[in-house]
Amino acid sequence: MSTPAGEKHQLAGFDVRERGFNRPVDFVRTATGYQATLRYETTHIVTPEAPSAGEALQQLITTLQQQGYTQLRSQQSYRDGIYLGSQELWVEYPDRQAAPEVGLLGLLKKWLGRSSG
């Protein structure tokens, strides 16, 4: 059985269609830890249980990045059920590095990148 953890974060970034979004992330306390939940349009992600809310949030970030979400950042908005407003700083999560281009297309892009500088 899970219960609300009294913690919430705002998560912002760009979805796979490069549209900006900003949605709350809810946390629940489970028998062995925490889970993070995000609802955005047709996306509904619930992370596996993690030892802390921070680790559940990191699992959520990793999942979204694997799906193509970029420029993700979060801000804690509730702690122990108390609304924090915008008091907390935004935490930015670096985008995953794309695999390098290979073959003729990769060489051409590399060459063009050098010649335009």
N, C-alpha and C positions, 0 to 999 in steps of 0.2 A: 504494500500500500504506500502511496506517495502523498506528501503534504506540501503546500507551498513553502518555499524556503525563505520568503521575505526579502528576496533579492531579485532585482531586475536590471537589465542593461538595455540601452538603445544600440542597435546595430545598423550601420549605414555603409553604403558602398554602391557598386554597380552590378546588376545582374548579368546573366549570360547574353542578353540582348543589348547590353550597355546602357540600360536605363537606371537612373539613380533610385535608390530606395532607402528608407529609414523605418525600421520596425522594432518593436520590443522583443526581447528575449526573456522568457520566463524560466525560472528554475524551480524544480521540485526536489524535495528531500526524499530519498528512498531508504529502504532498510540498510543499504550498504554505501550510500553516497548521495550523489546529485545527478540530475539530468537537466539538460537545457532543451528548450522547445522554441522553435521559430516557425511562424506562419507568415508566408508571403505569397499572395496570389494562389496558385495551385501547389506551391511548395509547402510541405509540412514536414519538418525534420525534428526528430526526437533523438538526442544522442544516447549512446550506451551509458550505463552508470559510470561515474568517475568519483574519485576520492574527494574532490572539492568542486565548488561551483566554477572556479577559475579553470580547472582542467576540463570540465564539461564545456565551457565556453570555447576553449582551444580546440576541442574535438569538433564543435560546430563550425568554427572558422575553417579548419582543415577540410571538412566535408564540403563546405561551400566553395572553397578555392579549387578543389578537385572537380567541381561541377562547372567551373568557369567564372565564378564571381570574382571581382577585382576591387582594389582600393578599399578593402574592408577596414572598418574602425568601430570601436565600441566605447560606450560611456556608461558607467554605473549610474542608474537613476533611483534605485531603492536599495537601502541597506537595513536589514532587520525590520523591514516593513515601514521605514521612515523615508519619505520622499526627499531626494537630494537636489532635485532641479538640475541645474547645470554646474553644480559645484565641482564635480569630479572632472579630471582631464580626460580627453579622448585618447584612447590607446589605438595606435595604427598597427596593422598587420601587413608586413611586406608581401607583395604578390609572389606567387610561385614562379620560378624561372621557367620559361618555355624551353622546350627541347631545341637545340640548335638546328638550323636548316642544314640539310645535307644534299649532296648532288649538285647538279648544274644550277638549279634555282638558288640554293644556298650560296654558292660561289658568286653568282651574279649579284645577289643582294649585298654580300660582303664587299664586292668590288665597287658597287654603286655607292655604298655607305662611305667608303674611303674617298671616293672622287668628289663627293658633294661637300666635304668638310673643308 
